Amino acid sequence: MNRFKTSKFKNTTPKIGKKDGWINNVRAGSFTSQGNHIKSSTRLVAFNTDQAGGGMLGLTSVEPGSDGRWTVTVIPCHADLITDLDFSPFDDNLLATCSADETVKLWRVCEPEQEQPGGAEVTLCPGEGRLELVAFHPTSSGLLAVGSTKTVQLWDTSRQQSALAVLEPHGDQLQSLSWKQDGSLLASSCKDKKLRVFDPRAQLTPVQSAQGLQSNKDSRILWVKDSDHILTTGFDQMRGREVRLWDSRKLGSSLGSANLGTSNG
């Protein structure tokens, strides 16, 4: 008997947009990291590119130019793979990147038709080895959560010498971080299958923690807008892709789940 379920999405076909809506000249690669490979502000789109081993960042605009085309430019950002990136919620042109070169950098990027910055505005060196995750605080300008292999640090970018706080280490590889919309809580998912919720203003240990994930394969965590609920994506024990909904105040069991199909990995 086949122990894996057949995905109900097996024979689905994506709807591809018209060519006049395509952004061309994009050299995106396949990178091994826990973070995002593409992020957007209201005006700009930044993405990982396979040039120079992944230390380069591609940049284009959300809207095409007057000729109906998108300009794509490339910015040299790091000496090694860019593992995650995030735009500031307060400034459409302020972009944070973190890298396998063990640094976090803040960039004042311009429209892709314009000359891009020759260097970073701010460089942070958390000293935790390869960095995997970076996330701007949603309500406090200049505050960043930075994730390495097992540790989350909080940094004020105006104070570049040391972290504001270092949260209790996770049991294995950090896989995802997400701030609650009001900035009060920080949630994480981890390869040890645990979900954690931190209140960094009150304590460095989790205020909630539970063995929530069924598999240690890649997972993502996200707060539901204007609520105490959390969404996770991951895999069940049969390698099925699933989405689960959780109450952040009581992580013992999920409120509901949906199966999205079967992984081939």
Secondary structure by P-SEA (a helix, b strand, c coil): ccccccccccccccccccccccccccbbbbbbcccccccccccbbbbbbccccccbbbbbbcccccccbbbbbbbbccccccccbbbbcccccbbbbbccccbbbbbbcccccccccccccbbbbcccccccccccccccccbbbbbcccbbbbbccccccccccccccccccccccccccccccccccccccbbbbbcccccccccccccccccccbbbbbbcccccbbbbbbbccccccbbbbbccccccccccccccccccc
